[in-house]
Amino acid sequence: LYRFMAATLLRHHLGRALVGDVSSGYFNKAVVARLAQPLDFRRMSGESEYRQVLAKHYETLQRAWLTPVEIFQPHYAEAVGHSMLRRHRDTFGADAPLRICEVGGGTGTAAISLLHWLRRTSPHDYERCSYVLLEPSALLAQVQMERLRGEGFNQERARVIHAPMSGWREALGGRQHGGWSLLLLEVLDNLPHDKLRHDIEAGVLLEAHVVKECSSARAGSGVGGGTQWREELRPLTDPTLIRVAELLDLDSPEGLDAFEATLLPGAGPSWLAGLQQGLLSLTQDAGRTARSRDVYVPTGSYLLLSELCGLFPDHHLTLADFSHWGPECSSVTASTSVNVPVVQSQHDGATRDWRGDYLAAPFGEADVMFSTSFEALARLYADASHNRQPSISLSTTEFMQRHADVRACATTSGYNPLIQDFVNTSVFLTI
């Protein structure tokens, strides 16, 4: 009664579930939202009212998410623009035109806010700038195009390319020479990962494949058919997974421990730092006594960075993403697995957490989010770019204090969500 389909690597399965094609995939549904008007933080009494305002918006949005660049518009994007323009001038000179390429631009809020800011503060740079958005989601590409044209930005100023990563080179007309500024905001968290298993007893490394099982309806039984997914572990052979595992030392137990440590929250008070280290020791001890241990490897991030570095050999990179998840984002395999994703779906304004089980969640209906080790990211970027330029990682708080008008987001109590919320995010910059 079951028909077994060919197995596929986990990253290919997750890629189809998240982006799919024109009609399927999580991001081809209305799951990324935008605010009709910017929030007026100065009129809010403090953190409690800020949380209440966001909760009301989520009730209205039903199943959609708001990204930081959306919540803090236009201030977030303006801070990015300030940093980007300064680094562009320092590297390529004041006479070089500013050319920006944003990957996965959501609803277009970052592009719109940044272009308005540039036109207002630096008309000379604005007149010579160009903005390209590379978007694999057909729905989001259409939203971006309509909003950009509605804001008065023509095709020469800003254009949207709807294509999968494999089609970017052709769509851009080949390799892009000259200075470019690349922008990725909350992109890596939704990139597919692969699963690597350390079979401790057998002393081998295994890669995860996903098999689709389609059941046929039983004649006369009244029982309908359906689809199930299951995971198979096979000897490690995928070249990309092998390469990334080597770069990050994930092919050894010690490297696995080190990678896990980079996904912990930043050090806080001494008692909290001690608690975090104690919890890490417990999970690592559990992993060592287990028969096997799994790690979710950022192969999708490596492939994206390699493609961008090949397309834009002379560039600056600005990348923001989640560095860790809170304790409420638990998983059924946390004690023996490293970098387990958060899997969540929304319906009627309520969020369901699937506790990291991406196979149990309805295919194409759930967000699958991985945290980013910024130490590992630096290694992957160095390899992808052939060590062409140095990089740094900053907390979002530090980045915003350097580049944003933080007073614009301060509430009357002094609480400032721009620098005090989303403390589990960081910014990666080339310098």
FENHU-V16754 format. One record per residue. N is the residue number from 1. OMEGA is omega in whole degrees, -180 to 180 (none if undefined). NEAR is the number of other ideal C-beta (glycine too) atoms within 8 Angstrom. Layout:
N:OMEGA:NEAR  N:OMEGA:NEAR
This chain:
1:-180:4  2:174:7  3:-176:7  4:178:6  5:180:8  6:179:4  7:178:8  8:177:8  9:-177:12  10:-177:15  11:178:11  12:177:9  13:-180:12  14:178:13  15:178:10  16:-180:11  17:-176:13  18:-177:14  19:177:11  20:176:11  21:-175:6  22:-173:5  23:-176:5  24:180:8  25:-176:13  26:-176:14  27:169:13  28:172:13  29:-177:10  30:-175:7  31:176:11  32:-171:11  33:173:12  34:179:9  35:179:11  36:179:3  37:176:4  38:177:6  39:179:9  40:-175:6  41:-175:13  42:178:8  43:180:5  44:-177:12  45:-178:7  46:-175:11  47:-177:10  48:180:7  49:177:10  50:179:14  51:180:8  52:179:8  53:179:10  54:180:10  55:179:8  56:178:8  57:-180:11  58:175:9  59:179:8  60:-176:7  61:178:11  62:-172:9  63:-174:11  64:-179:10  65:173:9  66:179:12  67:178:11  68:-179:12  69:177:15  70:-178:13  71:-175:12  72:178:11  73:-5:12  74:-168:9  75:-179:12  76:-178:16  77:178:16  78:176:13  79:177:13  80:179:16  81:179:11  82:179:10  83:-177:13  84:-177:15  85:-179:12  86:180:8  87:178:13  88:-180:13  89:-179:9  90:-175:5  91:-172:8  92:179:8  93:-176:6  94:-178:4  95:-179:3  96:180:9  97:178:7  98:178:13  99:-174:13  100:172:15  101:178:14  102:178:15  103:178:12  104:-172:13  105:177:13  106:180:15  107:177:12  108:-176:12  109:179:13  110:-180:15  111:-178:17  112:-179:13  113:-178:14  114:-180:15  115:176:15  116:179:10  117:-179:12  118:180:14  119:-178:8  120:-171:5  121:-178:5  122:-176:7  123:-179:6  124:178:6  125:-179:11  126:-176:10  127:-177:6  128:-175:7  129:172:13  130:-175:10  131:179:15  132:174:13  133:175:16  134:-171:11  135:178:12  136:-179:10  137:179:11  138:-178:8  139:-178:10  140:176:14  141:179:13  142:178:9  143:180:10  144:-179:16  145:-178:9  146:-179:8  147:179:11  148:179:13  149:178:9  150:178:6  151:176:9  152:179:5  153:-175:11  154:-176:7  155:180:5  156:-179:4  157:-176:9  158:178:13  159:-178:7  160:177:12  161:177:12  162:-180:9  163:171:11  164:-178:7  165:-179:9  166:-178:5  167:-176:8  168:-176:13  169:179:8  170:-178:8  171:179:8  172:-178:10  173:178:4  174:-178:6  175:-177:8  176:-179:10  177:-176:5  178:-175:8  179:176:11  180:173:12  181:-178:14  182:-175:14  183:176:13  184:-180:13  185:-179:15  186:177:13  187:-174:12  188:-177:15  189:-180:11  190:176:12  191:-179:11  192:175:12  193:171:15  194:179:16  195:179:12  196:179:17  197:169:12  198:175:11  199:-171:12  200:-178:10  201:-177:6  202:-180:5  203:-179:5  204:176:7  205:-178:11  206:176:11  207:-176:17  208:172:14  209:178:12  210:-180:14  211:177:12  212:178:9  213:180:12  214:180:10  215:179:11  216:176:8  217:179:8  218:-179:8  219:176:4  220:-177:4  221:-176:6  222:179:5  223:-178:5  224:177:5  225:180:6  226:-179:6  227:175:8  228:178:7  229:174:11  230:-175:8  231:174:11  232:177:9  233:-176:9  234:178:9  235:-177:7  236:179:12  237:-174:7  238:-176:9  239:-179:6  240:179:10  241:178:14  242:-177:10  243:-178:9  244:178:15  245:178:14  246:-179:8  247:-176:10  248:-180:12  249:-179:12  250:178:12  251:177:8  252:178:7  253:180:8  254:178:7  255:177:11  256:177:15  257:-179:9  258:179:9  259:179:16  260:-179:13  261:-179:8  262:-180:10  263:176:11  264:173:9  265:178:8  266:-178:6  267:177:6  268:175:6  269:-174:5  270:-179:5  271:-180:6  272:178:9  273:178:10  274:178:8  275:-180:8  276:-180:11  277:177:8  278:178:8  279:178:8  280:180:11  281:179:8  282:-179:9  283:179:11  284:176:10  285:178:8  286:179:10  287:-178:12  288:-179:9  289:179:5  290:179:10  291:179:5  292:180:10  293:-176:14  294:173:13  295:177:13  296:-167:14  297:-175:14  298:179:17  299:178:13  300:178:13  301:-180:12  302:180:15  303:179:10  304:180:13  305:179:12  306:180:9  307:-179:10  308:179:13  309:176:14  310:-179:8  311:-176:11  312:-174:12  313:178:9  314:-174:8  315:163:12  316:-178:14  317:172:12  318:-175:14  319:178:13  320:180:14  321:-177:14  322:-179:11  323:177:13  324:177:9  325:179:8  326:-178:6  327:179:4  328:179:4  329:-176:8  330:-179:8  331:-179:10  332:-177:7  333:-172:9  334:-174:10  335:-178:9  336:-178:10  337:-179:13  338:178:12  339:177:15  340:-178:9  341:167:12  342:-179:11  343:-175:15  344:172:11  345:-180:13  346:177:12  347:-180:8  348:177:5  349:180:10  350:-179:6  351:173:6  352:178:8  353:-177:8  354:175:12  355:175:8  356:-176:14  357:-177:9  358:178:12  359:179:8  360:-180:5  361:179:12  362:-176:6  363:178:7  364:-177:12  365:-175:8  366:174:13  367:178:12  368:-171:14  369:177:12  370:173:14  371:-178:12  372:169:14  373:-177:12  374:172:11  375:177:8  376:179:12  377:179:15  378:178:11  379:-179:10  380:-180:15  381:179:14  382:179:9  383:-178:10  384:-177:11  385:-178:10  386:176:6  387:-176:6  388:180:6  389:-180:8  390:-180:5  391:175:12  392:174:7  393:179:11  394:168:10  395:178:10  396:178:14  397:-179:9  398:179:8  399:-179:15  400:177:13  401:179:9  402:-166:8  403:-175:9  404:168:15  405:-172:7  406:-180:11  407:-178:5  408:-178:10  409:-180:12  410:175:10  411:-175:15  412:179:8  413:-175:7  414:176:7  415:-177:10  416:-175:11  417:179:14  418:-178:14  419:-178:10  420:172:9  421:180:6  422:179:7  423:177:8  424:177:10  425:178:12  426:-179:12  427:179:12  428:-176:15  429:166:15  430:-174:10  431:none:7
